[in-house]
Amino acid sequence: MAFGPRLREARKRQRISQAQLGEAVGVTSQAVSQWERGETMPEMDKMTTIARRVRVPLSWLLDEPRGDPDEAIERVPMEDFERDGQVPAERGAPAGIVEIDVRAGMGGGGVPTEAYRPDGQHTDPLKSEGWSFPASFLREELRAPAARLIIVETQGDSMSPTIAPGERLVIDTAHRLPSPDGIYAIRDRYDAIVVKRLQMLRGYPRLKIISDNQNHPAEEVGLDEIEIVGRVVCGLKRF
């Protein structure tokens, strides 16, 4: 697959417009359209920004032979994973893997760092410091570059005993479809990020939102009725 179709696929997976991508890179939407049609190619100094904005490895956009950016992660050269898990700060975000300040988002006080989420659709309160992981851990265990990840502290007991309140979860934001079934971060009706178990039903595109705590009832919704932030790939438990 050539650069243009790959760029279009990655952009649509992140649900961003050509105009939003162009704004991040410093070009017009017409320029992005020309890239995707294969009429022109962006300058090399813009390539890294483009890859970070659409959240895929640069090597996949350019020449990775496999067709799925999630699969391509397994074969990304080590240098494509930012040194020590650090990524450049964007729009006021702290360096490193950002952590959503859920307490501030729920009115918990404090003065969070406000920054736009990479999807371009939401502004979330962020902790003032980011997280860092070794590049080998990102590659071999999380199988995602730091730019694709966010960290969320869980609130409430709806996922107990699987996930306890106060545990931090690492979310891979490239996974926007609940396939396979598993634990995902989604937006609730108040636009806050919550963690639930998602299960696809036979009446596709219907799915079930499940709380592991049986005191919280399950809910069936259409896939277009919720926003999936990403899949939970790792948890930091307290003992």
N, C-alpha and C positions, 0 to 999 in steps of 0.2 A: 504494500500500500504506500502511495507517494505521500510526501509531506502534507499537501493540501487536504486530502481526505482524512488523514490522521488528525490534523489540527481541528478540522470541523467536528470529527467524532469526539475528541477530547473536550472541546468547548461545549458541545451539547450535553455531554455527561455532567458537566459542572453547572449547566443551566445558566449560562451567561450569554449575553448577546454579542454580536460583532462589535457594537459600539462600546460595550463595557471592556472587551478585550483591547480594543483600540485605545481607549482611555488609559488603561494600565501600561500600555507599551509606548504611548505617545504618538499614535497615528490615527487616521480616520477609519471609520467603519468600512469605507470603500477599499482601503488598503487591505484590511483583513479579508474582505470578500475576494479580492484578487489573489491573496495567498491561498485561500481555500479552493479556488478554482484552478490553481496551478499556473496562473498567468505571471505571477512574480514571486520572489522569495524575499523574506525579511533579511535585513542585514544581520550579520553574525552577532553584533553587540546587543541585539534585541532578542536573540534566541533564548537565552537563559531566563529572561523575564517572562517570555511567552510560556515556556515550559512550567515555570513556577505558578503562573496565573491559571493555567488549565490543569495543573497538578498531575503531570506525568513526567517521567524521566526525559531529559533532552535527547538521550540516545534513542528512545523509542520514537520520538517525533522525526528524527533524522534517518535512522537506518536499522532500528531493531526489527528483526524479521518476523517475530510473532505478532499476531493481530490484536491481542488484548492488552491494554496498558497495565492491567492488574497482574497478568502473567509476566509481562515484560519486566516488572519490578525484580523478579527473581534473578534476572540476568544483567541487571544494571551494573556497570563497572563501579568499583568502590569509590572512585573519585566523584561520582555523580551524587553520592550521599554526602550532604554538607558536613564539613569538618566538625567533629564532636557534636553533631546534631544541631548545629547553629544555622539559622537562616537570617537573612537581613531583615531588619525591622521595616514594616510597611505601614504607612499612614498612622504612625504613632504606636504601633504594636511593639512590645518588648522583643529583644533578640531571643532566639531559641524557639522551642515548641510552645505556642501560646496556651495559657490556661484560662478558660472562661471563668469569670468571677460570679458564680451562681448566687452567692450570698448578696452581692451588690445588686444583681439583677432582680432579686426578690425583696429589695428594700432593706438589706441588711446593714446599710450604712457604709462608711468608708469612702475613699476617693479613688475609684478604679481608673485605670488607663482605658479611655474609650478608643476603639479602633474598629475599622470595618473588617468583617469576616472576608476571607478570600473569595467567597461565592458572590460577593458584590451585592447581596440582597439584604443583609442584616447588619446592624451595629450592635455588638455585644460588649458588655463590660469585661475587661480583661485584668488579670493580675499584673502587677507591675514588673514581675520577673518571669522569664520563660524557663522552660525545662531543657536539659541537655542529656542526650544518651550517646554512648559510643557508636560510631558509624557501623561497626560490625553488628551491634545489637539491632540497629535499624534495618540492616540488610538481611541478617540471618533469622531474626526472631519476629520483628514487626513487619518485615518485607514491605517497607514503605519509606520514602524519604521524609525528612522532618517537615518539609513544606506542606505535606498532605495531612499532617497530624494535628489534633488539638487534644487538650486534656480537660476533663470535666470532673468536678467533685460531686458525688451523688448526694441527693437530699431525700429524706423520707425513707420509709421501710417497704415500699412497694415491691422491691426486688429481693427482699430478705427471704431465705438465708443466703441466696447466691451472692448478693452484693449488699454489704452493710452500709448504713448511712455514714458519710464522711470519707468513703473510699474514693480514690481517684482512678479514673478510667482513661485509657488512651483510645482515641477515636480516629479511625482512618476515614477521612471525608470523601475518598474516591468511591466508596461503596454507597450508592444512592438508591439501589434496588435491593429488596429483602430476599436475595437469592445468593447463598442458601439461607434457610431459616436460621435465626440466631438472635443475639442481643445487639440492639441498635440504639443510637441516640436519635430522638425525633423532636420536633417542635410541638409543644402543647398549644392549647387554645390561647394562651397568654404570650405566645412567642418565646417561652423559655425552653431550654434544652432539658429533656428528661430521657431516662434510659428505660427501655422496655424490651421484652422478647417479642419478635415478630414471626408470624407463621403464615405462609401463603396458603390460601384455601383453594378448593377445586373450582369455585366460581370466580376464576381469575377475571379481572384484577382485584379480587377481594382478599383481605388479609385480616388476621386476628392479632390484636394487641394484647399481650399477656403480661400480667404481673406475677412473679414467682410466689409472692405472698398471697395465699389463697383468700385472705380477707379483702383483697382488692379484686373486683370482678374484671373479667376479660371484656374486650370490646371488638366488634367487627366493623371495619370501615373499608371504603374503596381506596385503592392505591393513590388516587388523585386527591384524596381528602386529607392526607398527611404529608408532611415534609420530612424526609429522612436526612439527617445531618451526616450520618456515617455509621460504620460498623465498629463495635467494640472489639479491639484486638488484644488488649492487655489490661490487667487490673493491678493496682498497687494496694495490697491489703494491709490492714493494721492487725497487730497481734497483742 
